[in-house]
Amino acid sequence: MTRTGYRWWLGLVTENFGWKILSVLIAVVLWALVASEPELSTFVNVRVEYKNLPDDLDLSSEPVTSVLLELQGPSGQLQGIGDGGLHPAVVLDMSTVTPGEWTFPIGPANVRLSRGVRLVQTTPSELPFTFERRVTRTVPVRARITGDGHAGYTVVGQEADPAELTIVGPASRVAKIKQVETDPVDVSTVVGTKQFRVNAFVGDPFVRFQSSPQVVVTVTMKKL
């Protein structure tokens, strides 16, 4: 090595030498603290997340939404779980699913953990799902009329606008929906014609409306 090269290396080492020594000491102390932490185990109930579900598929079975994890790691890491740090979660990749029944094993590959924390076991150890093709269907709206007419008045006409709504969901569940109903429309104080702005609902929690379920119900009452 030439004299110039030697001086360059020497300057690189000795420049801010005190700060470099201090940095090394701090790193050693931190490593010693972490290495001396006792290994502990704990149980954590975490949510189930999923990604990459194909756009043309829907869940048609009640999913498991949480999993119990047994975790092991340094006490400091375990105590900090969910407290401003990384929240553990089960993340399922559904990019390859097709219609039918699928079972996802739960393990290190799909459990998100902080560095230094290890997965011991999960309860349950696997999660079943049933997928179906997503379909849409237009069904009639039925106004749900309640109450007795006042002073001899009775219902002589009723109309829902829109008269039909489009529902979306798993094919087998959508096929069972013949109509949707509105929230109750109380006509006990109606005389003549009155409009009510109410919402329609679907009885199946796996089926939803494609757009707003709001309906205007027009009721006409006459004395007979």
CYANA upper distance limits for C-alpha pairs under 8 A (distance plus 0.5 A):
  1 MET  CA      5 GLY  CA      6.60
  1 MET  CA      6 TYR  CA      6.84
  2 THR  CA      6 TYR  CA      6.65
  3 ARG  CA      7 ARG  CA      6.71
  4 THR  CA      8 TRP  CA      6.75
  5 GLY  CA      9 TRP  CA      6.82
  6 TYR  CA     10 LEU  CA      6.59
  7 ARG  CA     11 GLY  CA      6.53
  8 TRP  CA     12 LEU  CA      6.72
  9 TRP  CA     13 VAL  CA      6.85
 10 LEU  CA     14 THR  CA      6.60
 11 GLY  CA     15 GLU  CA      6.09
 13 VAL  CA     17 PHE  CA      7.31
 16 ASN  CA     20 LYS  CA      6.90
 17 PHE  CA     21 ILE  CA      6.76
 18 GLY  CA     22 LEU  CA      6.69
 19 TRP  CA     23 SER  CA      6.63
 20 LYS  CA     24 VAL  CA      6.83
 21 ILE  CA     25 LEU  CA      6.74
 22 LEU  CA     26 ILE  CA      6.69
 23 SER  CA     27 ALA  CA      6.70
 24 VAL  CA     28 VAL  CA      6.70
 25 LEU  CA     29 VAL  CA      6.68
 26 ILE  CA     30 LEU  CA      6.65
 27 ALA  CA     31 TRP  CA      6.60
 28 VAL  CA     32 ALA  CA      6.59
 29 VAL  CA     33 LEU  CA      6.69
 30 LEU  CA     34 VAL  CA      6.75
 31 TRP  CA     35 ALA  CA      6.42
 32 ALA  CA     36 SER  CA      6.46
 33 LEU  CA     37 GLU  CA      6.90
 34 VAL  CA     74 PRO  CA      7.88
 37 GLU  CA     74 PRO  CA      6.10
 37 GLU  CA     75 SER  CA      6.75
 37 GLU  CA     76 GLY  CA      7.82
 38 PRO  CA     74 PRO  CA      6.29
 38 PRO  CA     75 SER  CA      6.48
 39 GLU  CA     72 GLN  CA      7.34
 39 GLU  CA     73 GLY  CA      5.73
 39 GLU  CA     74 PRO  CA      5.23
 39 GLU  CA     75 SER  CA      6.55
 40 LEU  CA     72 GLN  CA      6.12
 40 LEU  CA     73 GLY  CA      6.17
 40 LEU  CA     74 PRO  CA      6.65
 40 LEU  CA     75 SER  CA      6.13
 40 LEU  CA     78 LEU  CA      8.15
 41 SER  CA     70 GLU  CA      7.39
 41 SER  CA     71 LEU  CA      5.96
 41 SER  CA     72 GLN  CA      4.78
 41 SER  CA     73 GLY  CA      7.13
 41 SER  CA     78 LEU  CA      8.38
 42 THR  CA     70 GLU  CA      6.20
 42 THR  CA     71 LEU  CA      5.88
 42 THR  CA     72 GLN  CA      7.05
 42 THR  CA     78 LEU  CA      7.95
 43 PHE  CA     68 LEU  CA      7.14
 43 PHE  CA     69 LEU  CA      6.02
 43 PHE  CA     70 GLU  CA      5.04
 43 PHE  CA     71 LEU  CA      6.71
 44 VAL  CA     68 LEU  CA      6.19
 44 VAL  CA     69 LEU  CA      5.72
 44 VAL  CA     70 GLU  CA      7.06
 44 VAL  CA     71 LEU  CA      7.99
 45 ASN  CA     66 SER  CA      7.04
 45 ASN  CA     67 VAL  CA      6.17
 45 ASN  CA     68 LEU  CA      4.90
 45 ASN  CA     69 LEU  CA      6.69
 46 VAL  CA     66 SER  CA      5.90
 46 VAL  CA     67 VAL  CA      5.98
 46 VAL  CA     68 LEU  CA      6.84
 46 VAL  CA     69 LEU  CA      7.73
 46 VAL  CA     88 PRO  CA      6.84
 46 VAL  CA     89 ALA  CA      5.92
 46 VAL  CA     90 VAL  CA      7.60
 47 ARG  CA     65 THR  CA      6.34
 47 ARG  CA     66 SER  CA      4.81
 47 ARG  CA     67 VAL  CA      6.94
 47 ARG  CA     89 ALA  CA      6.10
 47 ARG  CA     90 VAL  CA      6.97
 48 VAL  CA     64 VAL  CA      7.96
 48 VAL  CA     65 THR  CA      5.66
 48 VAL  CA     66 SER  CA      5.69
 48 VAL  CA     67 VAL  CA      7.36
 48 VAL  CA     89 ALA  CA      6.68
 48 VAL  CA     90 VAL  CA      5.34
 48 VAL  CA     91 VAL  CA      6.66
 48 VAL  CA     92 LEU  CA      8.11
 49 GLU  CA     65 THR  CA      8.45
 49 GLU  CA     89 ALA  CA      7.49
 49 GLU  CA     90 VAL  CA      6.41
 49 GLU  CA     91 VAL  CA      5.20
 49 GLU  CA     92 LEU  CA      6.72
 50 TYR  CA     91 VAL  CA      5.73
 50 TYR  CA     92 LEU  CA      5.01
 50 TYR  CA     93 ASP  CA      6.38
 50 TYR  CA     94 MET  CA      7.31
 51 LYS  CA     91 VAL  CA      7.81
 51 LYS  CA     92 LEU  CA      6.82
 51 LYS  CA     93 ASP  CA      5.69
 51 LYS  CA     94 MET  CA      6.55
 51 LYS  CA     95 SER  CA      7.89
 52 ASN  CA     93 ASP  CA      6.61
 52 ASN  CA     94 MET  CA      5.89
 52 ASN  CA     95 SER  CA      5.26
 53 LEU  CA     57 LEU  CA      7.68
 53 LEU  CA     93 ASP  CA      8.09
 53 LEU  CA     94 MET  CA      5.46
 53 LEU  CA     95 SER  CA      5.99
 53 LEU  CA     97 VAL  CA      8.11
 54 PRO  CA     94 MET  CA      8.04
 54 PRO  CA     95 SER  CA      6.83
 54 PRO  CA     97 VAL  CA      8.20
 56 ASP  CA    133 ARG  CA      6.39
 56 ASP  CA    134 ARG  CA      5.75
 57 LEU  CA     98 THR  CA      8.21
 57 LEU  CA     99 PRO  CA      7.74
 57 LEU  CA    131 PHE  CA      6.83
 57 LEU  CA    132 GLU  CA      6.11
 57 LEU  CA    133 ARG  CA      5.19
 57 LEU  CA    134 ARG  CA      5.51
 57 LEU  CA    170 PRO  CA      7.98
 58 ASP  CA    131 PHE  CA      6.11
 58 ASP  CA    132 GLU  CA      6.04
 58 ASP  CA    133 ARG  CA      6.76
 58 ASP  CA    134 ARG  CA      6.03
 58 ASP  CA    169 GLY  CA      6.98
 58 ASP  CA    170 PRO  CA      6.02
 59 LEU  CA     63 PRO  CA      8.41
 59 LEU  CA    129 PHE  CA      7.65
 59 LEU  CA    130 THR  CA      6.42
 59 LEU  CA    131 PHE  CA      5.23
 59 LEU  CA    132 GLU  CA      6.97
 59 LEU  CA    170 PRO  CA      7.35
 59 LEU  CA    206 PHE  CA      8.14
 60 SER  CA    129 PHE  CA      8.48
 60 SER  CA    130 THR  CA      6.15
 60 SER  CA    131 PHE  CA      6.17
 60 SER  CA    132 GLU  CA      6.84
 60 SER  CA    170 PRO  CA      6.34
 60 SER  CA    173 ARG  CA      8.16
 60 SER  CA    206 PHE  CA      7.15
 61 SER  CA    129 PHE  CA      6.87
 61 SER  CA    130 THR  CA      5.96
 61 SER  CA    131 PHE  CA      8.09
 62 GLU  CA    129 PHE  CA      8.39
 63 PRO  CA    128 PRO  CA      8.12
 63 PRO  CA    129 PHE  CA      6.98
 64 VAL  CA    127 LEU  CA      7.44
 67 VAL  CA     90 VAL  CA      8.06
 67 VAL  CA    122 THR  CA      7.34
 67 VAL  CA    123 THR  CA      6.43
 67 VAL  CA    124 PRO  CA      6.96
 68 LEU  CA    122 THR  CA      6.18
 68 LEU  CA    123 THR  CA      5.52
 68 LEU  CA    124 PRO  CA      7.66
 69 LEU  CA    119 LEU  CA      7.66
 69 LEU  CA    120 VAL  CA      8.09
 69 LEU  CA    121 GLN  CA      6.63
 69 LEU  CA    122 THR  CA      5.13
 69 LEU  CA    123 THR  CA      7.00
 70 GLU  CA    119 LEU  CA      6.76
 70 GLU  CA    120 VAL  CA      5.85
 70 GLU  CA    121 GLN  CA      5.81
 70 GLU  CA    122 THR  CA      6.69
 71 LEU  CA     78 LEU  CA      8.50
 71 LEU  CA    117 VAL  CA      7.16
 71 LEU  CA    118 ARG  CA      6.15
 71 LEU  CA    119 LEU  CA      5.31
 71 LEU  CA    120 VAL  CA      6.01
 71 LEU  CA    121 GLN  CA      7.97
 72 GLN  CA     78 LEU  CA      8.09
 72 GLN  CA    117 VAL  CA      6.24
 72 GLN  CA    118 ARG  CA      5.65
 72 GLN  CA    119 LEU  CA      6.93
 72 GLN  CA    120 VAL  CA      7.15
 73 GLY  CA     77 GLN  CA      7.17
 73 GLY  CA     78 LEU  CA      6.94
 73 GLY  CA    116 GLY  CA      6.53
 73 GLY  CA    117 VAL  CA      5.08
 73 GLY  CA    118 ARG  CA      6.61
 74 PRO  CA     78 LEU  CA      6.91
 74 PRO  CA    116 GLY  CA      7.65
 74 PRO  CA    117 VAL  CA      7.75
 75 SER  CA     79 GLN  CA      6.54
 76 GLY  CA     80 GLY  CA      6.76
 77 GLN  CA     81 ILE  CA      7.09
 77 GLN  CA    114 SER  CA      8.11
 77 GLN  CA    116 GLY  CA      7.82
 77 GLN  CA    117 VAL  CA      7.46
 78 LEU  CA    117 VAL  CA      7.81
 80 GLY  CA     84 GLY  CA      7.93
 80 GLY  CA     85 GLY  CA      7.03
 81 ILE  CA     85 GLY  CA      6.65
 81 ILE  CA     86 LEU  CA      7.06
 81 ILE  CA     87 HIS  CA      6.71
 81 ILE  CA     88 PRO  CA      7.94
 81 ILE  CA    114 SER  CA      8.43
 82 GLY  CA     86 LEU  CA      6.55
 82 GLY  CA     87 HIS  CA      5.20
 82 GLY  CA     88 PRO  CA      7.92
 86 LEU  CA    113 LEU  CA      7.60
 86 LEU  CA    114 SER  CA      6.47
 87 HIS  CA    112 ARG  CA      8.44
 87 HIS  CA    113 LEU  CA      7.85
 87 HIS  CA    114 SER  CA      8.42
 88 PRO  CA    111 VAL  CA      7.67
 88 PRO  CA    112 ARG  CA      5.79
 88 PRO  CA    113 LEU  CA      5.57
 88 PRO  CA    114 SER  CA      7.82
 89 ALA  CA    111 VAL  CA      6.33
 89 ALA  CA    112 ARG  CA      5.76
 89 ALA  CA    113 LEU  CA      7.81
 90 VAL  CA    106 ILE  CA      8.04
 90 VAL  CA    110 ASN  CA      6.29
 90 VAL  CA    111 VAL  CA      5.05
 90 VAL  CA    112 ARG  CA      6.76
 91 VAL  CA    110 ASN  CA      5.79
 91 VAL  CA    111 VAL  CA      6.66
 91 VAL  CA    112 ARG  CA      7.59
 92 LEU  CA    104 PHE  CA      8.09
 92 LEU  CA    110 ASN  CA      6.63
 97 VAL  CA    102 TRP  CA      7.91
 97 VAL  CA    131 PHE  CA      8.48
 98 THR  CA    131 PHE  CA      7.50
 98 THR  CA    132 GLU  CA      8.38
 99 PRO  CA    130 THR  CA      7.93
 99 PRO  CA    131 PHE  CA      5.38
 99 PRO  CA    132 GLU  CA      5.28
 99 PRO  CA    133 ARG  CA      6.86
100 GLY  CA    130 THR  CA      6.04
100 GLY  CA    131 PHE  CA      5.75
100 GLY  CA    132 GLU  CA      6.98
101 GLU  CA    128 PRO  CA      7.64
101 GLU  CA    129 PHE  CA      6.26
101 GLU  CA    130 THR  CA      4.89
101 GLU  CA    131 PHE  CA      6.92
102 TRP  CA    128 PRO  CA      6.27
102 TRP  CA    129 PHE  CA      5.75
102 TRP  CA    130 THR  CA      6.70
102 TRP  CA    131 PHE  CA      8.33
103 THR  CA    126 GLU  CA      7.06
103 THR  CA    127 LEU  CA      6.02
103 THR  CA    128 PRO  CA      4.82
103 THR  CA    129 PHE  CA      6.72
104 PHE  CA    126 GLU  CA      5.87
104 PHE  CA    127 LEU  CA      5.63
104 PHE  CA    128 PRO  CA      6.88
105 PRO  CA    125 SER  CA      6.58
105 PRO  CA    126 GLU  CA      4.59
105 PRO  CA    127 LEU  CA      6.94
106 ILE  CA    110 ASN  CA      6.95
106 ILE  CA    111 VAL  CA      7.71
106 ILE  CA    122 THR  CA      7.37
106 ILE  CA    124 PRO  CA      8.46
106 ILE  CA    125 SER  CA      5.88
106 ILE  CA    126 GLU  CA      5.72
106 ILE  CA    127 LEU  CA      7.93
107 GLY  CA    111 VAL  CA      6.65
107 GLY  CA    119 LEU  CA      8.09
107 GLY  CA    121 GLN  CA      8.21
107 GLY  CA    122 THR  CA      8.04
107 GLY  CA    125 SER  CA      8.25
108 PRO  CA    112 ARG  CA      8.24
108 PRO  CA    119 LEU  CA      7.01
113 LEU  CA    117 VAL  CA      6.83
113 LEU  CA    118 ARG  CA      8.00
121 GLN  CA    125 SER  CA      7.97
131 PHE  CA    170 PRO  CA      8.24
132 GLU  CA    170 PRO  CA      5.78
132 GLU  CA    171 ALA  CA      6.82
132 GLU  CA    172 SER  CA      8.31
133 ARG  CA    170 PRO  CA      6.25
133 ARG  CA    171 ALA  CA      6.32
134 ARG  CA    168 VAL  CA      7.41
134 ARG  CA    169 GLY  CA      5.76
134 ARG  CA    170 PRO  CA      5.37
134 ARG  CA    171 ALA  CA      6.42
135 VAL  CA    168 VAL  CA      6.26
135 VAL  CA    169 GLY  CA      6.28
135 VAL  CA    170 PRO  CA      6.79
135 VAL  CA    171 ALA  CA      6.00
135 VAL  CA    174 VAL  CA      7.83
136 THR  CA    166 THR  CA      7.09
136 THR  CA    167 ILE  CA      6.07
136 THR  CA    168 VAL  CA      5.00
136 THR  CA    169 GLY  CA      7.29
136 THR  CA    174 VAL  CA      8.02
137 ARG  CA    166 THR  CA      5.95
137 ARG  CA    167 ILE  CA      5.95
137 ARG  CA    168 VAL  CA      7.19
137 ARG  CA    174 VAL  CA      7.70
138 THR  CA    164 GLU  CA      6.82
138 THR  CA    165 LEU  CA      5.99
138 THR  CA    166 THR  CA      4.73
138 THR  CA    167 ILE  CA      6.77
139 VAL  CA    164 GLU  CA      5.93
139 VAL  CA    165 LEU  CA      6.20
139 VAL  CA    166 THR  CA      6.85
139 VAL  CA    167 ILE  CA      7.96
139 VAL  CA    177 ILE  CA      8.19
139 VAL  CA    178 LYS  CA      6.83
139 VAL  CA    179 GLN  CA      5.69
139 VAL  CA    180 VAL  CA      7.45
140 PRO  CA    163 ALA  CA      6.40
140 PRO  CA    164 GLU  CA      4.79
140 PRO  CA    165 LEU  CA      7.01
140 PRO  CA    178 LYS  CA      8.09
140 PRO  CA    179 GLN  CA      5.57
140 PRO  CA    180 VAL  CA      6.99
141 VAL  CA    160 ALA  CA      7.29
141 VAL  CA    162 PRO  CA      8.13
141 VAL  CA    163 ALA  CA      5.88
141 VAL  CA    164 GLU  CA      5.75
141 VAL  CA    165 LEU  CA      7.27
141 VAL  CA    179 GLN  CA      6.44
141 VAL  CA    180 VAL  CA      5.61
141 VAL  CA    181 GLU  CA      6.23
141 VAL  CA    182 THR  CA      7.72
141 VAL  CA    200 ALA  CA      8.06
142 ARG  CA    160 ALA  CA      7.78
142 ARG  CA    163 ALA  CA      8.48
142 ARG  CA    179 GLN  CA      7.41
142 ARG  CA    180 VAL  CA      6.63
142 ARG  CA    181 GLU  CA      5.26
142 ARG  CA    182 THR  CA      6.91
143 ALA  CA    158 GLN  CA      8.31
143 ALA  CA    159 GLU  CA      8.12
143 ALA  CA    160 ALA  CA      6.98
143 ALA  CA    181 GLU  CA      6.36
143 ALA  CA    182 THR  CA      5.70
143 ALA  CA    183 ASP  CA      8.15
143 ALA  CA    184 PRO  CA      8.10
143 ALA  CA    185 VAL  CA      7.86
143 ALA  CA    217 VAL  CA      7.31
144 ARG  CA    181 GLU  CA      6.79
144 ARG  CA    182 THR  CA      6.18
144 ARG  CA    183 ASP  CA      6.94
144 ARG  CA    184 PRO  CA      5.57
144 ARG  CA    185 VAL  CA      6.48
145 ILE  CA    184 PRO  CA      6.40
145 ILE  CA    185 VAL  CA      5.37
145 ILE  CA    186 ASP  CA      6.66
145 ILE  CA    187 VAL  CA      7.49
146 THR  CA    184 PRO  CA      6.69
146 THR  CA    185 VAL  CA      6.27
146 THR  CA    186 ASP  CA      5.31
146 THR  CA    187 VAL  CA      6.82
146 THR  CA    188 SER  CA      8.13
147 GLY  CA    186 ASP  CA      5.79
147 GLY  CA    187 VAL  CA      5.97
147 GLY  CA    188 SER  CA      5.26
148 ASP  CA    154 THR  CA      7.97
148 ASP  CA    187 VAL  CA      7.19
148 ASP  CA    188 SER  CA      5.42
149 GLY  CA    153 TYR  CA      5.15
149 GLY  CA    154 THR  CA      5.52
149 GLY  CA    155 VAL  CA      7.84
149 GLY  CA    187 VAL  CA      6.80
149 GLY  CA    188 SER  CA      5.28
149 GLY  CA    189 THR  CA      7.31
149 GLY  CA    190 VAL  CA      7.61
149 GLY  CA    221 MET  CA      8.14
150 HIS  CA    154 THR  CA      8.32
150 HIS  CA    188 SER  CA      6.09
150 HIS  CA    189 THR  CA      6.26
150 HIS  CA    190 VAL  CA      7.62
150 HIS  CA    191 VAL  CA      8.09
151 ALA  CA    223 LYS  CA      8.29
152 GLY  CA    223 LYS  CA      5.91
152 GLY  CA    224 LEU  CA      7.33
153 TYR  CA    191 VAL  CA      7.58
153 TYR  CA    221 MET  CA      6.35
153 TYR  CA    222 LYS  CA      5.51
153 TYR  CA    223 LYS  CA      4.56
153 TYR  CA    224 LEU  CA      7.16
154 THR  CA    221 MET  CA      5.74
154 THR  CA    222 LYS  CA      6.07
154 THR  CA    223 LYS  CA      6.62
154 THR  CA    224 LEU  CA      7.66
155 VAL  CA    219 VAL  CA      7.57
155 VAL  CA    220 THR  CA      6.44
155 VAL  CA    221 MET  CA      5.08
155 VAL  CA    222 LYS  CA      7.11
156 VAL  CA    219 VAL  CA      8.43
156 VAL  CA    220 THR  CA      6.28
156 VAL  CA    221 MET  CA      6.15
156 VAL  CA    222 LYS  CA      6.96
157 GLY  CA    219 VAL  CA      6.32
157 GLY  CA    220 THR  CA      5.47
157 GLY  CA    221 MET  CA      7.61
158 GLN  CA    217 VAL  CA      7.46
158 GLN  CA    218 THR  CA      6.01
158 GLN  CA    219 VAL  CA      4.97
158 GLN  CA    220 THR  CA      6.74
159 GLU  CA    163 ALA  CA      8.04
159 GLU  CA    217 VAL  CA      6.09
159 GLU  CA    218 THR  CA      5.66
159 GLU  CA    219 VAL  CA      7.17
160 ALA  CA    215 VAL  CA      6.95
160 ALA  CA    216 VAL  CA      6.28
160 ALA  CA    217 VAL  CA      5.02
160 ALA  CA    218 THR  CA      6.98
161 ASP  CA    215 VAL  CA      6.11
161 ASP  CA    216 VAL  CA      5.64
161 ASP  CA    217 VAL  CA      6.86
162 PRO  CA    215 VAL  CA      6.66
162 PRO  CA    216 VAL  CA      7.79
165 LEU  CA    209 PHE  CA      7.85
165 LEU  CA    213 PRO  CA      7.84
166 THR  CA    209 PHE  CA      6.46
166 THR  CA    210 GLN  CA      6.14
166 THR  CA    211 SER  CA      7.93
167 ILE  CA    174 VAL  CA      7.84
167 ILE  CA    207 VAL  CA      7.17
167 ILE  CA    208 ARG  CA      6.06
167 ILE  CA    209 PHE  CA      4.89
167 ILE  CA    210 GLN  CA      5.97
168 VAL  CA    174 VAL  CA      7.39
168 VAL  CA    207 VAL  CA      6.20
168 VAL  CA    208 ARG  CA      5.85
168 VAL  CA    209 PHE  CA      6.43
168 VAL  CA    210 GLN  CA      6.44
169 GLY  CA    173 ARG  CA      7.41
169 GLY  CA    174 VAL  CA      6.36
169 GLY  CA    206 PHE  CA      6.72
169 GLY  CA    207 VAL  CA      5.11
169 GLY  CA    208 ARG  CA      6.91
170 PRO  CA    174 VAL  CA      6.58
170 PRO  CA    206 PHE  CA      7.73
170 PRO  CA    207 VAL  CA      7.66
171 ALA  CA    175 ALA  CA      6.65
172 SER  CA    176 LYS  CA      7.33
173 ARG  CA    177 ILE  CA      7.58
173 ARG  CA    204 ASP  CA      7.98
173 ARG  CA    206 PHE  CA      7.92
173 ARG  CA    207 VAL  CA      7.52
174 VAL  CA    207 VAL  CA      7.03
177 ILE  CA    202 VAL  CA      8.46
180 VAL  CA    200 ALA  CA      6.96
180 VAL  CA    201 PHE  CA      6.58
180 VAL  CA    202 VAL  CA      6.17
180 VAL  CA    203 GLY  CA      8.43
181 GLU  CA    200 ALA  CA      5.87
181 GLU  CA    201 PHE  CA      6.39
181 GLU  CA    202 VAL  CA      7.76
182 THR  CA    198 VAL  CA      7.00
182 THR  CA    199 ASN  CA      6.04
182 THR  CA    200 ALA  CA      4.43
182 THR  CA    201 PHE  CA      6.67
182 THR  CA    215 VAL  CA      7.98
183 ASP  CA    198 VAL  CA      6.53
183 ASP  CA    199 ASN  CA      6.31
183 ASP  CA    200 ALA  CA      6.55
183 ASP  CA    201 PHE  CA      7.87
185 VAL  CA    196 PHE  CA      7.59
185 VAL  CA    198 VAL  CA      8.40
187 VAL  CA    219 VAL  CA      8.39
190 VAL  CA    194 LYS  CA      7.33
190 VAL  CA    221 MET  CA      7.14
191 VAL  CA    220 THR  CA      8.23
191 VAL  CA    221 MET  CA      6.15
191 VAL  CA    222 LYS  CA      7.50
192 GLY  CA    220 THR  CA      5.98
192 GLY  CA    221 MET  CA      5.35
192 GLY  CA    222 LYS  CA      6.62
193 THR  CA    218 THR  CA      7.50
193 THR  CA    219 VAL  CA      6.08
193 THR  CA    220 THR  CA      4.71
193 THR  CA    221 MET  CA      6.66
194 LYS  CA    218 THR  CA      6.29
194 LYS  CA    219 VAL  CA      6.00
194 LYS  CA    220 THR  CA      7.09
195 GLN  CA    216 VAL  CA      7.03
195 GLN  CA    217 VAL  CA      6.07
195 GLN  CA    218 THR  CA      4.89
195 GLN  CA    219 VAL  CA      6.83
196 PHE  CA    216 VAL  CA      6.10
196 PHE  CA    217 VAL  CA      5.60
196 PHE  CA    218 THR  CA      6.91
197 ARG  CA    214 GLN  CA      7.48
197 ARG  CA    215 VAL  CA      6.36
197 ARG  CA    216 VAL  CA      5.05
197 ARG  CA    217 VAL  CA      6.88
198 VAL  CA    214 GLN  CA      6.25
198 VAL  CA    215 VAL  CA      5.92
198 VAL  CA    216 VAL  CA      6.81
198 VAL  CA    217 VAL  CA      7.88
199 ASN  CA    213 PRO  CA      5.95
199 ASN  CA    214 GLN  CA      4.84
199 ASN  CA    215 VAL  CA      6.17
200 ALA  CA    213 PRO  CA      5.76
200 ALA  CA    214 GLN  CA      6.74
200 ALA  CA    215 VAL  CA      7.17
201 PHE  CA    213 PRO  CA      7.72
202 VAL  CA    207 VAL  CA      7.32
202 VAL  CA    208 ARG  CA      7.42
209 PHE  CA    213 PRO  CA      6.94
